Amino acid sequence: MNALVIGRNVLIDGVLAATDKIVNQVGRGDWQSADKTVADRRVLLEQLAKQEPQAGEHDFLRALRDAASESEAALKVMSQAPNRPR
């Protein structure tokens, strides 16, 4: 059985859309949905990492992964704060 290969641009767009969705969910105080979207974004990043990088793309992908990791760390701190956004 062949695995479904999703195009790089679709994956990148998905990561960016998931990030926007997370911001909106947190803004509404919907932490449970934000956690699910974070997990979905991780899957997209993993699929992107498994594909052969294109010329000059290493820095971009590293920055995308770093930004996602930083946002996850920030979400963790925010979700544990007693006065977190609701």
C-alpha atoms as one frame of an Amber mdcrd trajectory, in Angstrom:
protein
   0.000   0.000   0.000   1.394   3.415  -0.977   1.324   6.179   1.588  -0.474
   9.352   0.630   2.045  12.059  -0.155   0.792  15.541   0.560   2.396  18.394
  -1.338   4.886  20.596   0.496   2.918  23.768  -0.100  -0.243  22.147   1.238
   1.631  21.086   4.383   3.177  24.513   4.871  -0.188  26.197   4.349  -1.695
  23.740   6.834   0.913  24.573   9.486   0.302  28.298   9.043  -3.482  27.859
   9.088  -3.251  25.710  12.233  -1.178  28.400  13.906  -3.795  31.029  13.074
  -6.519  28.710  14.346  -4.636  28.178  17.631  -4.391  31.951  18.156  -8.145
  32.300  17.615  -8.974  29.365  19.894  -6.798  30.696  22.703  -8.303  34.142
  22.224 -11.727  32.608  22.844 -10.408  30.650  25.810 -10.994  27.318  24.053
  -7.916  25.571  25.423  -9.167  22.064  24.662  -9.564  22.844  20.960  -6.209
  24.635  20.927  -4.529  21.517  22.336  -6.079  19.423  19.546  -4.985  21.896
  16.891  -1.444  21.903  18.318  -1.393  18.107  17.958  -2.699  18.382  14.389
   0.005  20.948  13.587   2.678  18.583  14.949   1.480  15.898  12.514   1.765
  18.332   9.609   5.270  19.352  10.702   6.294  15.684  10.994   4.982  14.962
   7.493   6.846  17.983   6.176  10.064  16.855   7.856   9.797  13.413   6.212
   9.801  14.889   2.721  12.967  15.631   0.827  13.835  19.301   1.399  14.150
  21.530  -1.608  17.220  23.661  -2.284  17.590  26.464   0.257  14.651  25.270
   2.316  16.478  24.062   5.426  16.513  27.460   7.138  12.824  28.017   6.431
  11.767  24.644   7.796  13.965  25.054  10.861  12.419  28.469  11.533   8.917
  27.041  11.078   9.598  24.218  13.538  11.276  26.593  16.009   8.319  28.975
  15.866   5.901  26.106  16.461   7.951  24.901  19.444   8.088  28.405  20.901
   4.343  28.839  20.548   3.727  25.479  22.242   5.930  26.533  25.150   4.060
  29.840  25.419   0.701  28.050  25.309   1.798  25.730  28.103   2.729  28.683
  30.325  -0.463  30.575  29.433  -2.713  27.578  30.061  -1.290  27.144  33.560
  -1.559  30.795  34.535  -4.283  31.519  37.108  -5.464  34.559  35.120  -5.195
  32.958  31.672  -7.271  34.389  28.836 -10.800  33.026  28.802
